[in-house]
Amino acid sequence: MPALLGTLLVAAPACGPGDEAGETDVVSSTAEEVGAASSTVEESDEAPSGLPLVEGLPVVDVLGPSESGAGEVPLFRWEPVAGASRYDVGVVGPDGPLWAWQGEANEIYLGGLPVERPPGLAGPVIAAGSCWSVVARGADGHVIAVSEFLPVSPAESVGHTCIPGSGSDMG
């Protein structure tokens, strides 16, 4: 996972307003901090909250998929970010990097199709215990906003926690 999301974040240094150096701080959390942040998970139609992927940047408002019951080919959706010209989506399964995408749309199905995958068409499928994030980039390629690192599973499977940089779920 570090290679996948690290590529998304390191490929172009992040610059915020007034940030001449273009530096960001990657979050590191202890198991106790993660446990406190994810004490209970309730089922709802809203996308779950995870831990921030990078501190000091605006947060992309994620609309879906929900943590549980996302199906094998979930639709990743988020609110458009002002000033973003493209987005990077990274999905990590319990065994490592699963899929990555880059484009202008603010929603995309796993596998990169703009519409639901037709039956019988091959492609990646989400595994229980997977995590994902979206990064918004400006026209110059700099990171301008990031989502939280969020859990996603195909069936009714709640409660796993996604930790940026861990390479696995810890819940």
N, C-alpha and C positions, 0 to 999 in steps of 0.2 A: 503494500500500500504506500509506503513512503515514496517509492519511485513514481507511482502513478500521480498522486496528488502533489508531490514535490515538483514534478514536471509542470503541472498546471500552474503552480505558484511561482516557481523559480524561472520559468521561461522568460518572463518579463517582470522586472522589479515593480512592486506595487508603489504607487505614488498617491498620496492623499493631498487635499488642499493644503498648501503651505509646506509640504514635505519635500524639501529639495533633495534629500539623500535617497528617497524612494525606498526606505526600509520599513519592514513590518516585523512584528514579533510573533513567532509561531508559539502556539499555546502548548504547554506541557502541564499535565495534571497527574496528581497522585491518585492511587486507587481510592483513598478516603475522600478526596475532593469529588471524584466521579461518583462514588456511592452517594454522597450528599446531594449531588446534582440530579441523580436519577432514582430517588427513593421509591417513588410509585409511578406507575404508568396507567393511565385510565384510557379506555377505549373511547374514541370520538371520531368525527368525520374530519377533524382538522389534522394537518400535518404535525408530527411530533416535534418537540424542541430537542435539540442535541447540544453539544458543546461547540463553541466557536472554532472554526478552522484557523482563523488568523485574528488576533486582537488588533484594534486600532483602525479597522475599516468598517464602513457601513455594512449592514447585514442585508442580504438578498431575502425578500419575503417569499418563502416557499409556500406553494398552494397544494402540492401533492407529489407523490402518492402518500397515503397514510402509512404508518409503521407496519401495520398488520393487514393481511388480506389484500395486498396490492396486485395479486395475480403474478403469473410467470413473466409477463412482459408489461411492467408498469409504465404509466405515463408520468414523466417527470415534468412538473409545471411550477412556474414562479412568476411573480410580478415583474414586469419590465423595469429595468434600472435606468434612471435618467442618465444620459451620456454614454450608455453601453452600446458598443457596436457589435459585440459578439459575446458568447457565453461558452464556458468550458464546463462539461459535466463529467464527473468521475464516479464510478461505481466500483466498490470493493466488496468481494464476497468473503466468506469465512476462510477461504484458502488463498486469498490474494486478489490482485487486480482482476476485475471482471470485464469492464467496458469503459470507454471514454468517448466523448463526442465534443465537437466544437462547431458552433454555428450562430446564426443571427436570431433564430426563433426563441421564444420563451417557453416552449414546451416541446418535448420529444419523447417518443417511446423508446424503451430499452432496445438497442439494436440499430437505432438511427432512423427509423421510418417516421414520417410526419403523420401517418395514419396507423390505426391498429393493424398489427401484423396479420395477414391473411392466414387462415388455417393451412397447415402443411408447409409453410415457408420456414426454413431453418433460420436460426439465429440464437443469440445468447438468451438465457433465462435467468431470472433472479433466484438466488438461493436463500434459504432461511438464514438469518443472521447477517445479511448484507448491509452496507452503509453507502451513503452517497452525499455529494455536495455539488454546488454550482458556483462558479466564479464568473463575475461580470468584468469585461475588459473594455476600456475606451478605445477610440480610433487609433491611438498610438500604441496599443497593445498592453498598456499598464493595467494592473488589477485595480478596479475602483470599488468593488464590493464582493463579499463572499457570503455564502449561506453557512448555516451551522452544519456540522457533520451529522447526518441524520440516518437512523435505522430504517430499513425497509425489508419486509419478508413477504413471500407469496401467499401464505395462508395465515391462519389465526396463530400468531406467534409474537407476543409482546414481551417487552422487558429487557431486550438486549441494549447495551450502551455502546455507542461508537466513540472511540477516542482518537482524535487526530494524531497521526504518526505512529499508532500502535501496530498497524498491520493486521489487527484482528479485533473481534468484539470481545468485550470484557464482562459481559453480563450474564 
